[in-house]
């Protein structure tokens, strides 16, 4: 890895993490404002971030695999930006937190829903990116 690629990946990861921070705040504020009392029910912000990141990663992979984008974009946008943007560890901690607080059904639904939706979103993105030729 060249020093320039390392700096570019670090910058892209920082931008991705910053986008995640902003979207997390906006979603949480929107849920509290529009649906009082529902903010703590499920971690919707993390769910939305991981689903959209999976869709974008699938799309990016499709574009790279068909030659629409150069392979370097997979590293910069995929590993860098989307690596900083998505957050599997937060989804895991939020699932455990739901279970720990006696919300077993919510925890199981959140875990299964996150896994199902993110894999489906990645598949749709890959299909769309591959079909774009």
C-alpha positions in Angstrom: 0.0 0.0 0.0 1.4 3.4 -1.0 1.4 6.3 1.4 -1.0 8.2 -0.9 -3.5 5.3 -0.9 -3.3 5.0 2.8 -4.1 8.7 3.3 -6.9 8.5 0.7 -8.4 5.5 2.5 -8.1 7.2 5.9 -9.7 10.3 4.6 -12.6 8.3 2.9 -13.1 6.4 6.1 -13.3 9.6 8.1 -15.8 11.0 5.7 -17.9 7.8 5.9 -17.9 7.9 9.7 -18.8 11.6 9.6 -21.8 10.8 7.3 -22.8 8.0 9.7 -22.7 10.4 12.6 -24.9 13.0 10.8 -27.4 10.5 9.5 -27.6 8.8 13.0 -28.4 12.2 14.6 -31.0 13.1 11.9 -32.8 9.8 12.1 -32.9 9.8 15.9 -34.1 13.5 15.9 -36.8 12.7 13.3 -38.0 9.6 15.2 -38.2 11.5 18.5 -40.0 14.5 16.8 -42.4 12.6 14.6 -43.1 9.6 16.9 -42.7 10.7 20.6 -42.1 7.8 22.9 -40.9 5.5 20.1 -37.2 6.6 19.9 -35.9 3.8 22.1 -38.0 1.0 20.6 -35.5 -0.2 17.9 -32.2 1.3 16.7 -33.5 2.5 13.3 -30.6 4.8 12.6 -28.1 2.0 12.6 -30.5 -0.3 10.6 -30.9 2.4 7.9 -27.1 3.1 7.8 -26.2 -0.6 7.4 -28.9 -1.3 4.8 -28.0 1.7 2.7 -24.3 0.9 3.0 -24.9 -2.7 1.9 -26.9 -1.5 -1.1 -24.1 1.0 -2.0 -21.4 -1.7 -1.6 -23.4 -4.1 -3.9 -23.8 -1.4 -6.5 -20.1 -0.5 -6.3 -19.1 -4.1 -6.6 -21.4 -4.5 -9.6 -19.9 -1.4 -11.3 -16.4 -2.6 -10.7 -17.1 -6.1 -11.9 -18.6 -4.9 -15.1 -15.8 -2.4 -15.8 -17.9 0.7 -15.3 -15.6 1.8 -12.5 -11.9 1.0 -12.0 -10.9 -1.5 -9.3 -9.4 1.3 -7.3 -12.9 2.6 -6.5 -13.6 -0.7 -4.7 -10.8 0.2 -2.3 -11.4 3.9 -1.9 -15.2 3.9 -1.8 -15.8 0.4 -0.5 -13.1 -0.1 2.1 -12.6 3.5 2.9 -15.9 5.4 2.7 -18.4 2.5 3.3 -16.0 0.9 5.8 -16.3 4.0 7.9 -20.0 4.5 7.1 -21.4 1.1 8.0 -21.2 -0.3 11.5 -21.7 -3.9 12.2 -20.3 -3.6 15.7 -22.9 -1.0 16.7 -25.7 -3.2 15.3 -24.2 -6.1 17.4 -24.0 -4.0 20.6 -27.5 -2.7 20.1 -28.9 -6.2 19.6 -27.1 -7.4 22.8 -28.4 -4.3 24.6 -32.0 -5.1 23.6 -31.6 -8.7 24.8 -29.9 -7.5 28.0 -32.8 -5.3 28.9 -35.3 -8.1 28.6 -36.5 -7.2 25.1 -35.8 -10.7 23.6 -38.3 -10.5 20.8 -37.1 -7.0 19.8 -33.5 -8.2 19.9 -34.2 -11.2 17.8 -36.3 -9.3 15.3 -33.6 -6.6 15.0 -30.8 -9.1 14.5 -32.7 -11.2 11.9 -34.1 -8.1 10.2 -30.7 -6.5 10.0 -29.1 -9.6 8.6 -31.9 -10.2 6.1 -32.3 -6.7 4.9 -28.5 -5.9 4.5 -27.9 -9.1 2.5 -30.9 -8.4 0.3 -29.8 -4.8 -0.2 -26.3 -5.9 -1.2 -27.8 -8.4 -3.6 -30.1 -5.8 -5.2 -27.2 -3.4 -5.4 -25.0 -6.0 -7.1 -27.8 -6.9 -9.5 -28.4 -3.2 -10.4 -24.7 -2.5 -10.7 -24.1 -5.6 -12.9 -27.2 -4.8 -15.1 -26.1 -1.3 -15.7 -23.9 -2.3 -18.7 
